[in-house]
Amino acid sequence: MASKTPHSVIRSFNRPARLFLVATLINGIVFSIWWLFFNFYILELGFSREYLGLVTSATSAAALLLGIPLGVLSDRIGRKKAMIWGVSIYIVAMGLEVLVLNPNMILVMAFISGAGHTLYFISQPPFMMKVSNAQNRTFLFSLNFGLVTVSGAVGSLFAGQLPALFGDLLGVAADSASAYRAVLFSAVILSSLTLLPLCLIREPHTANGDVVNNRDEKTNSVPVILRSLKTTIVRPITVKLSLPMLMLGFGAAILIPYMNIFFRDTFAISDQTLGILFSLSALMTGVGSLIAPRLTTELGSKIRAIVITQSLSVVFLLILGFSPFFGLAAVAFLLRSALMNMSVPLYDTFSMEHVREQEQATVVSVKELAWQAGWTVGPFISGVVQESYGFTPLFITTAVLYAISIIMTWGFFHNTERKPI
């Protein structure tokens, strides 16, 4: 693959892979709009930052509580069907999340949308494994992640103008709850387009010619499923893959969802400037993800590439948190995001290459559970800390947790990449 150009590798993708990437592109635009303004929407409704933390935690709690059952479901019903169900669930839930005003109902809808997104997310790596080969697999994982961020760049740049547009149309202030609600609901409507390419996919067969063997009642009996689930969860490779994600997840959860608030509070920037900044961040991350396969080739190891990029990202995280100048903080923000996120598709590819096909979604769900464990409690803790102490303790804690995760990744895997564990 080292001798091939990105264009030639893309041409080697089959039709299911290309349709999947189209869905990724649409979904990336939707969520860039959603996450850029959802925090502001909740705060403009008059809710506290502690409540905002609860809403974010509710979304993550769905992955924590339902991740493993949803992973088993994906392994049983097939990746295409699981992705369609997941998208359909979160479209409905997100729509209701911005239509209802009752705080308890918002929490419930956040939980349901989290469940739908989890089912969609955990089905993606096994699907990409199935529609790729050894020559184009790493690039497919990286391109998929890159499209999320590049489409996020487009979405963020476009979304930065939407509050003012809807404010004018509705006759309200651009930073009002009504304007933000209109922006978020437009994102929900756009998300329905994600279903079109997914429905056109013809899921490839497995090696034995069956997508899933749902007719084998003995194989799908509850006792057999539970025994298989227990075996997968306690397998050493599953534990080793999940522990670094636990540290990363908690470190990210207490800080990353609030970067928009950090920039507004610290540097008093406008929504338009914020949209441009997040757009540039997504664009750089997308470009970085396309460089990641070549970096892996040069280093001869996905793990080396992961450890180097994550370590550098911690340095820029600390510069971001303690810079008194917006320009320096903005540059550090862009580099931190690009470097940390470069490692994501590499880690996903490495994980899937070391797991049996029939267990892939289950292993992804265990990793997701480890990640979401931090996100379930982290946002609420972050809201409390922000109210009392500001962002400084959060930056320090996140840097320490990231460092622990990096040490774990290197310790577990630096000698095992060339053979399954």
BAVOBA-235360 format. One record per residue (C-alpha): residue number from 1; residue in one letter; chain; x negated, z, y. Coordinates in nm, 3 decimals. Layout:
BEGIN
vexti dodren drense X Z Y
NUM A A X Z Y $
...
//
This chain:
BEGIN
vexti dodren drense X Z Y
1 M A 0.000 0.000 0.000 $
2 A A -0.295 0.055 0.230 $
3 S A -0.349 -0.321 0.259 $
4 K A 0.014 -0.395 0.340 $
5 T A 0.161 -0.411 0.687 $
6 P A 0.468 -0.203 0.775 $
7 H A 0.667 -0.524 0.805 $
8 S A 0.577 -0.635 0.452 $
9 V A 0.663 -0.291 0.314 $
10 I A 1.002 -0.295 0.488 $
11 R A 1.072 -0.638 0.339 $
12 S A 1.011 -0.486 -0.004 $
13 F A 1.305 -0.244 0.038 $
14 N A 1.612 -0.330 -0.165 $
15 R A 1.964 -0.360 -0.020 $
16 P A 2.071 0.003 -0.092 $
17 A A 1.760 0.129 0.088 $
18 R A 1.829 -0.089 0.392 $
19 L A 2.194 0.018 0.413 $
20 F A 2.087 0.379 0.384 $
21 L A 1.847 0.333 0.677 $
22 V A 2.132 0.189 0.887 $
23 A A 2.334 0.505 0.816 $
24 T A 2.031 0.712 0.916 $
25 L A 2.005 0.523 1.245 $
26 I A 2.367 0.592 1.337 $
27 N A 2.351 0.953 1.226 $
28 G A 2.038 1.013 1.432 $
29 I A 2.208 0.894 1.751 $
30 V A 2.509 1.116 1.683 $
31 F A 2.315 1.435 1.630 $
32 S A 2.080 1.380 1.921 $
33 I A 2.385 1.375 2.148 $
34 W A 2.541 1.673 1.972 $
35 W A 2.242 1.907 1.981 $
36 L A 2.140 1.816 2.332 $
37 F A 2.465 1.949 2.482 $
38 F A 2.637 2.171 2.225 $
39 N A 2.450 2.482 2.341 $
40 F A 2.550 2.416 2.702 $
41 Y A 2.910 2.354 2.597 $
42 I A 2.941 2.690 2.426 $
43 L A 2.782 2.873 2.719 $
44 E A 3.004 2.691 2.972 $
45 L A 3.311 2.805 2.777 $
46 G A 3.208 3.155 2.880 $
47 F A 3.065 3.273 2.551 $
48 S A 2.744 3.476 2.537 $
49 R A 2.412 3.371 2.392 $
50 E A 2.470 3.616 2.108 $
51 Y A 2.787 3.424 2.020 $
52 L A 2.597 3.095 2.043 $
53 G A 2.353 3.242 1.795 $
54 L A 2.642 3.328 1.563 $
55 V A 2.774 2.970 1.577 $
56 T A 2.431 2.828 1.495 $
57 S A 2.395 3.086 1.219 $
58 A A 2.735 2.992 1.074 $
59 T A 2.619 2.634 1.029 $
60 S A 2.307 2.754 0.853 $
61 A A 2.498 3.009 0.645 $
62 A A 2.685 2.723 0.478 $
63 A A 2.357 2.580 0.354 $
64 L A 2.241 2.924 0.246 $
65 L A 2.556 3.013 0.053 $
66 L A 2.656 2.669 -0.075 $
67 G A 2.327 2.481 -0.090 $
68 I A 2.256 2.526 -0.460 $
69 P A 2.613 2.453 -0.579 $
70 L A 2.615 2.144 -0.356 $
71 G A 2.281 2.037 -0.501 $
72 V A 2.422 2.066 -0.854 $
73 L A 2.729 1.871 -0.737 $
74 S A 2.507 1.592 -0.604 $
75 D A 2.314 1.578 -0.931 $
76 R A 2.646 1.545 -1.118 $
77 I A 2.854 1.303 -0.910 $
78 G A 2.577 1.073 -0.786 $
79 R A 2.402 1.036 -0.453 $
80 K A 2.629 0.778 -0.289 $
81 K A 2.948 0.970 -0.351 $
82 A A 2.785 1.297 -0.241 $
83 M A 2.663 1.143 0.085 $
84 I A 3.005 0.996 0.165 $
85 W A 3.177 1.328 0.096 $
86 G A 2.922 1.513 0.308 $
87 V A 2.959 1.282 0.608 $
88 S A 3.339 1.289 0.588 $
89 I A 3.346 1.668 0.581 $
90 Y A 3.120 1.718 0.880 $
91 I A 3.298 1.452 1.089 $
92 V A 3.629 1.636 1.058 $
93 A A 3.475 1.980 1.108 $
94 M A 3.271 1.880 1.413 $
95 G A 3.577 1.721 1.572 $
96 L A 3.775 2.041 1.533 $
97 E A 3.477 2.244 1.654 $
98 V A 3.512 2.092 2.001 $
99 L A 3.891 2.073 2.006 $
100 V A 3.969 2.438 1.928 $
101 L A 3.890 2.719 2.170 $
102 N A 3.945 3.018 1.943 $
103 P A 3.601 3.174 1.878 $
104 N A 3.682 3.253 1.515 $
105 M A 3.797 2.896 1.447 $
106 I A 3.481 2.757 1.607 $
107 L A 3.277 2.970 1.368 $
108 V A 3.479 2.848 1.069 $
109 M A 3.439 2.484 1.171 $
110 A A 3.066 2.537 1.224 $
111 F A 3.043 2.671 0.868 $
112 I A 3.235 2.376 0.724 $
113 S A 3.033 2.120 0.919 $
114 G A 2.719 2.289 0.789 $
115 A A 2.845 2.247 0.432 $
116 G A 2.912 1.877 0.486 $
117 H A 2.575 1.816 0.647 $
118 T A 2.403 2.006 0.365 $
119 L A 2.565 1.788 0.098 $
120 Y A 2.459 1.476 0.287 $
121 F A 2.106 1.600 0.353 $
122 I A 2.018 1.723 0.003 $
123 S A 2.134 1.395 -0.150 $
124 Q A 1.897 1.186 0.062 $
125 P A 1.554 1.253 -0.097 $
126 P A 1.676 1.189 -0.455 $
127 F A 1.852 0.873 -0.335 $
128 M A 1.533 0.748 -0.167 $
129 M A 1.337 0.820 -0.485 $
130 K A 1.587 0.609 -0.681 $
131 V A 1.582 0.308 -0.446 $
132 S A 1.202 0.299 -0.393 $
133 N A 0.889 0.244 -0.597 $
134 A A 0.535 0.382 -0.592 $
135 Q A 0.425 0.117 -0.342 $
136 N A 0.690 0.171 -0.076 $
137 R A 0.814 0.525 -0.141 $
138 T A 0.604 0.718 0.111 $
139 F A 0.681 0.460 0.379 $
140 L A 1.056 0.476 0.304 $
141 F A 1.057 0.855 0.342 $
142 S A 0.855 0.828 0.663 $
143 L A 1.061 0.541 0.803 $
144 N A 1.384 0.726 0.730 $
145 F A 1.256 1.030 0.917 $
146 G A 1.119 0.807 1.192 $
147 L A 1.455 0.637 1.238 $
148 V A 1.620 0.977 1.279 $
149 T A 1.387 1.058 1.563 $
150 V A 1.374 0.712 1.723 $
151 S A 1.752 0.687 1.718 $
152 G A 1.747 1.040 1.856 $
153 A A 1.532 0.913 2.141 $
154 V A 1.788 0.644 2.219 $
155 G A 2.071 0.895 2.187 $
156 S A 1.903 1.156 2.406 $
157 L A 1.820 0.903 2.676 $
158 F A 2.174 0.770 2.674 $
159 A A 2.332 1.115 2.640 $
160 G A 2.153 1.245 2.946 $
161 Q A 2.380 1.024 3.157 $
162 L A 2.704 1.108 2.978 $
163 P A 2.797 1.444 3.139 $
164 A A 2.794 1.286 3.485 $
165 L A 2.991 0.985 3.358 $
166 F A 3.261 1.194 3.192 $
167 G A 3.259 1.434 3.485 $
168 D A 3.349 1.147 3.717 $
169 L A 3.616 1.017 3.480 $
170 L A 3.776 1.359 3.436 $
171 G A 3.728 1.472 3.795 $
172 V A 3.521 1.776 3.694 $
173 A A 3.163 1.890 3.743 $
174 A A 2.904 1.720 3.521 $
175 D A 2.792 2.058 3.386 $
176 S A 3.143 2.182 3.310 $
177 A A 3.280 2.261 2.965 $
178 S A 3.529 1.973 2.996 $
179 A A 3.254 1.717 3.058 $
180 Y A 3.044 1.852 2.772 $
181 R A 3.348 1.851 2.541 $
182 A A 3.408 1.483 2.615 $
183 V A 3.044 1.403 2.539 $
184 L A 3.053 1.590 2.208 $
185 F A 3.381 1.435 2.098 $
186 S A 3.245 1.087 2.171 $
187 A A 2.957 1.171 1.936 $
188 V A 3.207 1.271 1.666 $
189 I A 3.387 0.937 1.700 $
190 L A 3.057 0.752 1.676 $
191 S A 2.964 0.947 1.362 $
192 S A 3.248 0.782 1.170 $
193 L A 3.044 0.459 1.174 $
194 T A 2.794 0.627 0.941 $
195 L A 3.044 0.584 0.658 $
196 L A 3.040 0.203 0.675 $
197 P A 2.689 0.134 0.538 $
198 L A 2.720 0.421 0.291 $
199 C A 3.036 0.270 0.143 $
200 L A 2.862 -0.067 0.103 $
201 I A 2.581 0.081 -0.107 $
202 R A 2.574 0.007 -0.478 $
203 E A 2.392 0.305 -0.621 $
204 P A 2.110 0.198 -0.857 $
205 H A 2.127 0.303 -1.218 $
206 T A 1.888 0.551 -1.367 $
207 A A 1.640 0.458 -1.638 $
208 N A 1.901 0.501 -1.911 $
209 G A 2.152 0.282 -1.730 $
210 D A 2.385 0.556 -1.609 $
211 V A 2.415 0.690 -1.256 $
212 V A 2.557 1.013 -1.391 $
213 N A 2.684 1.105 -1.731 $
214 N A 3.012 1.263 -1.633 $
215 R A 3.176 1.170 -1.963 $
216 D A 2.949 1.394 -2.162 $
217 E A 3.155 1.712 -2.153 $
218 K A 2.899 1.908 -2.347 $
219 T A 2.626 1.821 -2.098 $
220 N A 2.853 1.906 -1.807 $
221 S A 2.994 2.225 -1.954 $
222 V A 2.962 2.532 -1.733 $
223 P A 2.723 2.724 -1.964 $
224 V A 2.490 2.425 -1.991 $
225 I A 2.495 2.367 -1.615 $
226 L A 2.421 2.734 -1.545 $
227 R A 2.131 2.742 -1.792 $
228 S A 1.986 2.425 -1.643 $
229 L A 2.030 2.565 -1.291 $
230 K A 1.852 2.889 -1.379 $
231 T A 1.564 2.700 -1.541 $
232 T A 1.523 2.478 -1.235 $
233 I A 1.532 2.763 -0.984 $
234 V A 1.269 2.978 -1.158 $
235 R A 1.037 2.688 -1.233 $
236 P A 0.698 2.754 -1.061 $
237 I A 0.703 2.425 -0.870 $
238 T A 1.044 2.511 -0.722 $
239 V A 0.925 2.852 -0.604 $
240 K A 0.602 2.714 -0.460 $
241 L A 0.781 2.436 -0.273 $
242 S A 1.035 2.680 -0.128 $
243 L A 0.821 2.967 -0.001 $
244 P A 0.648 2.770 0.279 $
245 M A 0.991 2.640 0.382 $
246 L A 1.115 2.999 0.414 $
247 M A 0.842 3.077 0.667 $
248 L A 0.886 2.750 0.854 $
249 G A 1.262 2.792 0.863 $
250 F A 1.261 3.137 1.015 $
251 G A 0.992 3.042 1.264 $
252 A A 1.186 2.736 1.375 $
253 A A 1.525 2.910 1.380 $
254 I A 1.432 3.168 1.641 $
255 L A 1.294 2.914 1.887 $
256 I A 1.351 2.542 1.833 $
257 P A 1.734 2.535 1.883 $
258 Y A 1.683 2.686 2.228 $
259 M A 1.413 2.458 2.365 $
260 N A 1.665 2.299 2.601 $
261 I A 1.756 2.644 2.736 $
262 F A 1.386 2.738 2.759 $
263 F A 1.309 2.437 2.978 $
264 R A 1.614 2.488 3.197 $
265 D A 1.548 2.862 3.242 $
266 T A 1.172 2.830 3.294 $
267 F A 1.144 2.512 3.499 $
268 A A 1.500 2.455 3.628 $
269 I A 1.508 2.089 3.523 $
270 S A 1.820 1.871 3.538 $
271 D A 2.023 1.736 3.246 $
272 Q A 1.884 1.389 3.316 $
273 T A 1.524 1.513 3.301 $
274 L A 1.603 1.711 2.988 $
275 G A 1.751 1.401 2.825 $
276 I A 1.440 1.197 2.908 $
277 L A 1.211 1.470 2.775 $
278 F A 1.397 1.501 2.446 $
279 S A 1.413 1.124 2.421 $
280 L A 1.035 1.096 2.459 $
281 S A 0.990 1.373 2.204 $
282 A A 1.205 1.190 1.950 $
283 L A 1.026 0.862 2.021 $
284 M A 0.682 1.016 1.970 $
285 T A 0.798 1.188 1.654 $
286 G A 0.930 0.858 1.523 $
287 V A 0.601 0.683 1.593 $
288 G A 0.412 0.972 1.436 $
289 S A 0.617 0.952 1.118 $
290 L A 0.518 0.587 1.081 $
291 I A 0.151 0.682 1.121 $
292 A A 0.185 0.955 0.855 $
293 P A 0.157 0.722 0.550 $
294 R A -0.165 0.571 0.686 $
295 L A -0.301 0.920 0.763 $
296 T A -0.226 1.017 0.404 $
297 T A -0.413 0.711 0.279 $
298 E A -0.715 0.786 0.498 $
299 L A -0.727 1.150 0.389 $
300 G A -0.645 1.070 0.027 $
301 S A -0.390 1.353 0.016 $
302 K A -0.042 1.428 0.147 $
303 I A -0.122 1.801 0.147 $
304 R A -0.431 1.757 0.366 $
305 A A -0.226 1.550 0.610 $
306 I A 0.050 1.813 0.615 $
307 V A -0.186 2.103 0.677 $
308 I A -0.382 1.927 0.952 $
309 T A -0.078 1.807 1.148 $
310 Q A 0.104 2.141 1.120 $
311 S A -0.205 2.337 1.227 $
312 L A -0.249 2.123 1.537 $
313 S A 0.119 2.163 1.619 $
314 V A 0.080 2.544 1.632 $
315 V A -0.190 2.506 1.898 $
316 F A 0.041 2.299 2.118 $
317 L A 0.330 2.538 2.052 $
318 L A 0.132 2.820 2.213 $
319 I A 0.033 2.598 2.507 $
320 L A 0.401 2.513 2.555 $
321 G A 0.509 2.876 2.549 $
322 F A 0.254 3.004 2.797 $
323 S A 0.201 2.716 3.039 $
324 P A 0.310 2.789 3.398 $
325 F A 0.324 2.415 3.473 $
326 F A 0.611 2.189 3.368 $
327 G A 0.383 1.887 3.320 $
328 L A 0.153 2.067 3.077 $
329 A A 0.446 2.228 2.897 $
330 A A 0.617 1.891 2.861 $
331 V A 0.305 1.727 2.713 $
332 A A 0.257 2.020 2.473 $
333 F A 0.626 1.996 2.375 $
334 L A 0.590 1.627 2.294 $
335 L A 0.272 1.669 2.090 $
336 R A 0.399 1.976 1.906 $
337 S A 0.716 1.798 1.800 $
338 A A 0.533 1.484 1.687 $
339 L A 0.267 1.669 1.488 $
340 M A 0.497 1.918 1.315 $
341 N A 0.755 1.656 1.224 $
342 M A 0.496 1.411 1.091 $
343 S A 0.460 1.644 0.795 $
344 V A 0.829 1.649 0.701 $
345 P A 0.858 1.315 0.514 $
346 L A 0.522 1.374 0.350 $
347 Y A 0.635 1.712 0.215 $
348 D A 0.965 1.565 0.096 $
349 T A 0.788 1.280 -0.084 $
350 F A 0.539 1.518 -0.243 $
351 S A 0.823 1.743 -0.357 $
352 M A 1.026 1.465 -0.520 $
353 E A 0.720 1.323 -0.696 $
354 H A 0.669 1.657 -0.871 $
355 V A 1.029 1.718 -0.983 $
356 R A 1.234 1.569 -1.266 $
357 E A 1.495 1.316 -1.149 $
358 Q A 1.792 1.507 -1.291 $
359 E A 1.682 1.819 -1.099 $
360 Q A 1.585 1.663 -0.767 $
361 A A 1.895 1.747 -0.562 $
362 T A 1.898 2.099 -0.704 $
363 V A 1.535 2.151 -0.603 $
364 V A 1.605 2.007 -0.258 $
365 S A 1.894 2.253 -0.225 $
366 V A 1.669 2.546 -0.320 $
367 K A 1.418 2.434 -0.056 $
368 E A 1.705 2.399 0.188 $
369 L A 1.827 2.748 0.097 $
370 A A 1.481 2.887 0.176 $
371 W A 1.480 2.699 0.507 $
372 Q A 1.833 2.805 0.598 $
373 A A 1.772 3.170 0.507 $
374 G A 1.584 3.199 0.833 $
375 W A 1.838 2.991 1.022 $
376 T A 2.121 3.218 0.912 $
377 V A 1.983 3.525 1.090 $
378 G A 1.719 3.378 1.320 $
379 P A 1.943 3.230 1.592 $
380 F A 2.135 3.554 1.639 $
381 I A 1.811 3.756 1.655 $
382 S A 1.677 3.501 1.902 $
383 G A 1.981 3.538 2.127 $
384 V A 1.935 3.914 2.140 $
385 V A 1.561 3.883 2.211 $
386 Q A 1.620 3.625 2.483 $
387 E A 1.864 3.852 2.662 $
388 S A 1.624 4.148 2.659 $
389 Y A 1.270 4.008 2.654 $
390 G A 1.283 3.634 2.723 $
391 F A 1.103 3.369 2.520 $
392 T A 0.748 3.507 2.501 $
393 P A 0.795 3.716 2.181 $
394 L A 0.968 3.421 2.017 $
395 F A 0.677 3.183 2.073 $
396 I A 0.431 3.436 1.929 $
397 T A 0.645 3.509 1.624 $
398 T A 0.708 3.142 1.553 $
399 A A 0.335 3.063 1.571 $
400 V A 0.254 3.343 1.324 $
401 L A 0.522 3.234 1.077 $
402 Y A 0.410 2.872 1.097 $
403 A A 0.053 2.980 1.025 $
404 I A 0.163 3.174 0.716 $
405 S A 0.352 2.868 0.591 $
406 I A 0.047 2.645 0.639 $
407 I A -0.174 2.887 0.444 $
408 M A 0.083 2.895 0.160 $
409 T A 0.106 2.517 0.143 $
410 W A -0.271 2.478 0.119 $
411 G A -0.308 2.762 -0.132 $
412 F A -0.034 2.633 -0.361 $
413 F A -0.102 2.261 -0.362 $
414 H A -0.447 2.152 -0.242 $
415 N A -0.574 2.118 -0.599 $
416 T A -0.258 1.989 -0.766 $
417 E A -0.152 1.675 -0.579 $
418 R A -0.274 1.425 -0.831 $
419 K A -0.073 1.566 -1.118 $
420 P A 0.275 1.719 -1.158 $
421 I A 0.285 2.097 -1.164 $
//
